[in-house]
């Protein structure tokens, strides 16, 4: 998958991040993935670095979700 970053926004007051990733679909359309999550940062960084960090976290969350892992724990599906 080669999702490209379209939009990354951070609201300092609510500590929420919004990330939009897109990729071309096989039928000519687009796959659109959005992630909204809490993001806490203790030190200040540039806007470009912030956008890159948000995109990396969103991609990591997408990968974990596709594998059936919840964000904070054990896999949802277990083999018997």
C-alpha positions as CSV (number, residue, x, y, z in Angstrom):
1,X,0.0,0.0,0.0
2,X,1.2,3.4,-0.9
3,X,-1.1,5.8,0.9
4,X,-0.2,9.4,0.5
5,X,-0.8,12.0,3.1
6,X,-3.5,14.5,2.1
7,X,-4.2,16.3,5.3
8,X,-2.9,16.3,8.9
9,X,-4.2,18.6,11.5
10,X,-3.7,19.0,15.2
11,X,-5.9,20.8,17.7
12,X,-3.9,21.9,20.6
13,X,-6.9,22.6,22.9
14,X,-8.5,19.2,22.6
15,X,-5.2,17.3,21.9
16,X,-6.9,15.7,18.9
17,X,-5.3,14.8,15.6
18,X,-7.0,14.3,12.3
19,X,-5.2,12.6,9.4
20,X,-6.4,11.8,5.9
21,X,-4.6,9.3,3.7
22,X,-5.5,8.3,0.1
23,X,-4.5,5.7,-2.4
24,X,-5.7,5.0,-6.0
25,X,-8.0,2.0,-6.2
26,X,-7.8,-0.8,-8.8
27,X,-11.1,0.3,-10.4
28,X,-10.0,3.9,-10.9
29,X,-11.4,5.3,-7.6
30,X,-9.7,6.3,-4.4
31,X,-9.3,4.6,-1.1
32,X,-9.7,7.2,1.7
33,X,-8.6,6.4,5.3
34,X,-9.1,8.9,8.1
35,X,-7.9,8.6,11.6
36,X,-8.9,10.7,14.6
37,X,-6.9,10.1,17.8
38,X,-5.6,11.8,20.9
39,X,-2.1,13.1,20.5
40,X,0.0,14.5,23.3
41,X,3.3,16.2,22.6
42,X,5.5,17.7,25.4
43,X,8.1,19.5,23.3
44,X,7.5,21.8,20.4
45,X,8.4,20.7,16.8
46,X,8.0,22.3,13.4
47,X,4.7,22.0,11.5
48,X,6.3,19.7,8.9
49,X,7.7,17.4,11.5
50,X,4.3,17.4,13.3
51,X,2.5,16.4,10.1
52,X,5.0,13.6,9.5
53,X,4.7,12.3,13.0
54,X,0.8,12.3,12.8
55,X,0.9,10.5,9.5
56,X,3.3,7.9,10.9
57,X,1.1,7.3,13.9
58,X,-2.0,7.0,11.6
59,X,-0.3,4.5,9.3
60,X,0.8,2.5,12.4
61,X,-2.8,2.4,13.7
62,X,-4.1,1.4,10.2
63,X,-1.6,-1.5,10.1
64,X,-2.6,-2.7,13.6
65,X,-6.3,-2.5,12.7
66,X,-5.8,-4.5,9.5
67,X,-4.0,-7.2,11.5
68,X,-6.9,-7.5,14.1
69,X,-4.9,-5.9,16.9
70,X,-6.6,-3.3,19.2
71,X,-4.5,-0.2,19.6
72,X,-3.7,-0.8,23.3
73,X,-3.6,-4.6,23.8
74,X,-4.1,-8.1,22.7
75,X,-5.3,-9.4,19.3
76,X,-9.1,-9.4,18.8
77,X,-9.0,-12.8,17.2
78,X,-7.2,-15.7,18.8
79,X,-6.6,-19.1,17.4
80,X,-7.7,-22.1,19.4
